[in-house]
Amino acid sequence: MTSSTIDQDIDTARRQPAVRDILIPPCPELLVRLQAAVAQPEPDVGALEQIASADVAMAAAVMRAANSPLHGLAQPVRTVGLALTVLGVRPAVELLTGFLVANALPARSALLDHFWESSQRRAIACEHIGRQLYSLDPGLGYSFGLFCHVGLPIMMKAVRGYAGTMTEALARRDRTFTQTENANHRTDHAVVGAIVARTWHLPPEVAQAIWLHHDFACLGDERFDDTVRHLVAMGLLAEYLVGHHELLQPSREWLKHGQACLEHLHVSEDELNHWIDELHPAFEAVHL
């Protein structure tokens, strides 16, 4: 398998009986408009304001973010336009994307409590790591972090018995999470997440990295695109950073593959610990 053949495998997986009946929601119209607004050489700021103002809750989220302690304003902003100015184009786009995705794919389950807050933090961490590496587009990192586990809420809603599978997969020590998913449902959240990424026209590297994000053998396999392998490694570092912030124990994947991911990205443990402190204000500001 190579990066290019993953795209074919995603298309093939979509036609498999186990996946065919899983409803993949269409990309929200406002997200399509948002993607179009930022696809131009100069992002259409007026379009961003219209999109942010199209939903009362989304407008409130933008205002709340601009007025958070992270920005330290002397006086609170009171209009969406000013809030977007305070945030800046890229952070505003990321906030709007996170809001639209979370509302298009609601995760209403005790097992997925705070799912989108953790996803937003993972996206922030991946973007931050991408900036430190210099060789990776931080926007790709953000998109990968946000959509990495998007298959979970979709399977929770569409697949009978999936809540039980999640509980079992979290408890088992003899096989991985995705192995338990496949044993019970003949597919897994990495496959479903990659299909969502393709359906929603995310960059191909993001879809490919989602497909591979639990397959750390890819890190040493040069048949895969460098960007895809970097994203997979970044994803596990981001999971560790978010878990540390949320007071969770390091995952089995981190204990088994964390060192390999650090070495792949040439990141030291001292750097990783420094990022814990650097990211704390941004993590604290997340509220969807």
N, C-alpha and C positions, 0 to 999 in steps of 0.2 A: 504494500500500500504506500502511496505517496500523497503529498498534499493535493495534487490534481485529481487523483482517483477518489479521494474522500468525497468530493463534490458528486461524483457518480454514485458512490455508496449511499450518500444522503438521499438522492433521488430514488435509488432502489429500495431503501428502507421505507420510504414514504408509501410504497406500493405493497409492502408486506402485510399480511392479514392482521398481525398483532398491532400494527400502527395505523392501518387504513381507517379504522373506526374511531381513532382519537381525533377529536375536533381541534384543529389548529385555528385559533381566531384570526381573522384578517388584521392586517396592520391598521391601527386606528387612523382615521382620516386626518386628525390633527398632527399625528406623528409623520404622516406622509408629507403634509404641508411643512412641518418643521424640517424634515430631511431636505426638502426642496429649497427652503429658505437659506440653509447653510451650505448647500452644494455649490453655490455661486462663489466666484473669487472674493467678492465682498458680501458677507452675509447681510441679508435684508432685515435690518433692525426693526423697521416698521412692521414687517410680517411677524417677527418674534413677539412684538407687543400685542398684535391682534390675536395671536395664538394663545399667549399667556392670559389674555383678558377674556378668552372665549368660555372659560369655565370658572365659576366663582371660587371653588375650592382650589383650583390651580393658581389663580391670581393671589389668593390668600397665602399659598405656599411660597410663592415668589416674594411676596412682601415680608413674610416671616423670615425667610432666608436672608434677605437684605438687611433686616433689622436685628439679626442675631448678634450676639457678642463677638462673633468671629470678625465682624467688620467694624466694630467699635465706633458707630456713628454718634455724633453729639446730639443730633436730632433725628427722630425716626422718619423714614420716607413714607409718603402717603399715597403715592401713585405707582401703578405698575411700571410705567415708563422710567421713573426715577429708580425704582428697584432694579430694573434690568441694567441701568447704567452703573449702579453700585456693584452688581454681581459681575458684570462683564459678559461678553457674548458666549464664550465657551462654557463657563460655569452655569449661565442661564440655560443654555441649550441642554446641558447635562441634567439640570434640575427638572426641566420640562419633560425631557425624555423619560427620566425615572418616574415622574408622576403619571405620565400617560401609559407607560408600560404597566405600572402597578395597578392602575384602574382598569386596564384592558384585561389583565390576567390576575384577578383577585385571588389571594391565598387565604381563604377563610378556613382555618383549621388550627387546632391547638398545636399540632405537630409543626405547623408552618408559621407559628406566632412570630411576629417581627421579621418575617421573611424578607420583605422589601427594604426594611431599614438595614438589615445585614447586607443585602444585595447592593444598596447604595454605598454603604461603607466599603464593600469589596471593590466596587467600581472606583471609588476615590483612591483606594490604596493602589490599585493597578495603574491608574493614571499617574500617581505620584512616583511609583517605581519606574514607569516608562520615562518620566522626565529625568530621573537620576541616571538612566542608562544611556541617554542621548541618542541612541540608535533606533528608538522605537517611537512611533507616533503615539503620544499620550491619549489621543482620542480613541485609537484602537484598543488601548488598555482599558479605558473606561467602558466602552461598549462590551468588551469581553467580560469584564467584572460584573456588569449589570445583568447580562444575559446568561452567565455561566451555568446557573442552576435553574433556568427558566422552565426546564422540562418538569420540575417537581410539582408546581401548582397545576400545570396542565394535566399531568397524570393523576394527581390527587382528585381532580374534578371529573376526569373522563374514564378512569380505569377502576372497575369494580375490585374492591379489596386492597386498593393501593395503600390506604392508611395502615393496614395491618402489615403490608410489605415493608413500609418505612420503619415501623417499630421493630420488626424482625431484623431488617438490614442494619439498623443502628446497634442492635444487641449482639449480633453474631460476630464471632472472632475467627471463624474457620474459612470465611470467604469475604470478598469485598462487597461494598454496597451495590455496585452495578451487577455483580454476579448474582446476588439475591434477587434483584429486579428481574434479571433475565430468566432466572429459574422459575419465577412466579408468573411472569407476564410476557416472556419472549422478546422483550425490548427494555430499554432503560432511559433514564432522564437525559443522559448525554446525547443519545440518538434523537430524542424528541426535541431537545433544546437546539440541536443543530438544524433540525427541520424548521423550527420557528425562525432561526436566524436567516435561513435561506428564504423562507416565505416573506419575511419582513425586509428583505433586501439589505441586510447588513453586509459589511465587507466579507469576502470569501474567507479571509484569514481568521475572522472571528468565528464563523460557522465551523471551520476546520478545527480550531482550537477547542471549541465547545465539544465537538465529537471526541477529541482526544484527551479531555481535561482530567480523566482518571487513569490515563495510560502513560505512565512516566517513562516507560521504555522508549518512547519517542524522542526523549531528550538527546539520546546518543545516536539517533538514526538520521543521517544526513540526507536521506531521501525526502525528509519533510522540510518544508520551508523554514528558514531561520526565524522569521517572525512568528510563525505558528508555535514553534518550540519555545520561544521566549514567552509567549502568552501563557502556555501551559505552566511553565515554571513560575511566572509571576502570579498566576492564579493561586498556587499553593502558598506562596509567601503572603499574599493578600489574605487568604483564609486564616493564616496564623495571626496576622496583625489584627484582624477583626475579632477573632476568637479571644485574643489577649484582652482587647478592649471590653469585650462582653463577658469577661471573667470565666471563659470556658477552658477546659483542659485541652492541651494540644491533641489534635486528632491522630488516629492511627496512621493516616497517610503522611502527616507531618513527621511523625516519629520514624517512619520507614523511608520517606523520600525527601524530606526537608533538606537534608545536607546536599543531596544531588541537585536540587533546585537552586540552592545558594551557590554551589560551585558552577552550575551552568550559566548563571547570570553574573558570576564573579562578584558576589555580594558577601561581605563578612558578617559574622554575627553581631559585631559592634555596630555596623551600619543598620542592621535590622532592628536592633534595640533603640538606635537613635530615631528611626522612623516611627517607633511606637510613640515617642514623645512628640515628634513633629506632627503626627496625624491626629493626635488627641483632640485638638479644638475642632477640626473638620468632622471627625467622627461624632463628637458631642452635638454638633449643629444639625445632624441628620434627624429629620422628623417628617415622616410622610403621612 
